[in-house]
Amino acid sequence: MSGIAPAGAARSAVIAVTGLTKDFGAKRVVDHFDINVPRGAIYGFLGPNGSGKTTTIRMLCGLLTPDDGQGTCLGFDIRREAERIKEQVGYMTQKFSLYEDLSIRENLDFVARMYRLDRRRQRVDQALVDLGLADRAKQLAGSLSGGWKQRLALAACLLHAPQLLLLDEPTAGVDPKARRDFWDEIRRLAGQGVTVLVSTHYMDEAVQCDFIAYIAYGKKLVDGPAGEIPRQIGLVTYKVEGADLAGLEAELKPLPGVEQVARFGASLHVSGTDAAALERVVEAHAGDGRRWRTEEAGLEEAFIYLMAGARDNFARDAA
Amino acid sequence: MNREIVLPPVKLAPSPRLSFGRFFAVLAKEFIQMRRDRVTFAMMIGLPILQLMLFGFAINADPRHLPTLIEINDSGPLQRAIVAGMANSTYFDFRGAVHGLAEGEKALREGTANFVVVIPPDFERDVVRGRRPALLVAADASDPTAVGGAAAALQGIVAGAIGQVLSGPLQGLAGGPAPFSVTVHREYNPEGKTSTNIVPGLLAIILSMTMTMITAVAIVKESERGTMEMLIATPVRPVEVMLGKILPYVFVGYVQTVVFLVAARLLFGVPFEGSALAFFLGFNLFILVNLALGFLISTAARNQMQAMQLSVFTILPSILLSGFMFPFAGMPQWAQWLGSGVPATHFLRIVRKVMLKGGGLGDIGGEMGALGIILAVIAVVAMLRYRQTLD
């Protein structure tokens, strides 16, 4: 596979872009976005709806032309060589985008023809067997359930053995079992050297990623290996266990230094970026009979923090 | 998992600029979808026949057997010939005689008769003497369409009757103008049958309607359902998608036209007098214009409903301003200008010229030129808009 990458392309970076910008009318949807995606990584795009995740993905695979910025995807220039990028990228859209009025086999066959694959029939047959849909090949795609549609869409994306998978909220509306299976498949592909860029707003999916970029209102707020994200944000967390956590939650929320109070099972996670202010709050509650202990902030706290703060961050940036 | 073992790895070669295989795949896909969409498929084949029946049989701008009363104040071979001629024309159904103007007017007012024909005293003698007597026809003009054709035909009928009866030295009189002001030439449709005129025109309307609408809807459907995003993420080129999507509807246009021509011949006895080549070229150009128009609409419409509405919006001028419903020359100047921009106007003329008047390629040059200009304008605007909508 490595022989396909043209000479001169950075071996480690499958996607390397800087300053990517896109305006829709007067609205700036993506604002000077930089990213470096290493080969074989699972890179998560997180952010609220409308934050520019889909637009960014579309620019990366040549569906949209950026208004500003440059870079390469699979070693090809994203502005001038969109056609070459499309040949080697598997793009799974947010909405099911195969033909509902074509059968499962017809859909796969159509996609295979779009990529001009050799041994088309065998490849489609194989994909049907892998999917476990060989005996339902004649069924219309529109009659499949959400989970099956998603598996079919992924199979269609993989027909041409792409080196890079762009998945735009692939598990929206899919049940937990199917989601787990889906992620097993993604992990397996990444193990084979396929690079995966996936957008999501599910926390349990974000923790599966090797790298994470958090985007809000077109701007990248945080970017790095998943384990470093909480440190990057500088979040301090205290874990509280004891009686009447609901009452405590209401009591803590308005206090200075407390930026986030989240319930995790039988404990309350109290977080903030101002360690000194948070410590004062903890000291004031020291004798209330509950167990307080400091803990390294996890990805979960970090995501809740990012999701909740997206608007504020953006307002601060804009001011 | 064993995919890698069973099959050789996918070879990634730079894709050619244009691929027949991809174009053909889009084409085949479009046909499968067309076949599965039963309602649309039925509409494409059923619509021409249905419209033909409706317009051909139901709409009759030249009604016959209109109730007529007659007041005869003179008798002789000429009067009898006129009355017989009128009855034979099938326009007039003689229901009886009236005596005096008041009786005739009452019948008209009550609607029991559409016409009252009064043959004045000494009519024959005055004709012979060259005095050009007036043959009075009182007509109920509250419905102009109902009586227009009959009134117009009257002059010819009377002239014919006079020609039959008058012979020898009186023959010179037969050619004289009758005292009627309406003159209509029915050179290509001597019987004045509406269907002969309306049926060929209907082809222009049916093609406008289905070609434009189906093309617009088919393209918009692709973006509305989100499948366009999948399509353009593959190496397929826009021109392969467009040709692949549009050509099936050219085929539909061919089928519609064949169905139409056969039905027009069998049901209405509409002749096909002229050059098949001229018809073929004109009809292909017209289909192209409509596909381009459908394509243009698809760049403006966000969903199938909008595409449908915009298509209907373009169809009304085709019906009203093209000369299909109302005579083109009878419209005010500004309406004629508007009508000249409507593709159906020119195709209508091509069809009438070729089918009814026996026209050939040389006769339709002007119309072909006009259609060419309209096509160029629509195509340029559509391409400009298409580029915008890609981003």
Interface residues (C-beta under 8 A of the other chain):
Chain A: I4 C61 L63 L64 T65 E83 R84 K86 E87 Q88 V89 Y91 T93 K95 F96 S97 L98 Y99 E100 D101 L102 E106 F110 V111 R113 M114 Y115 R116 L117 D118 R119 Q122 R123 Q126 A127 D130 A156 H160 A161
Chain B: M1 R3 V6 L7 P8 P9 V10 K11 L12 P14 S15 S19 G21 R22 F24 A25 K29 I32 Q33 R36 D37 R225 G226 T227 E229 M230 L231 I232 A233 T234 P235 V236 D391
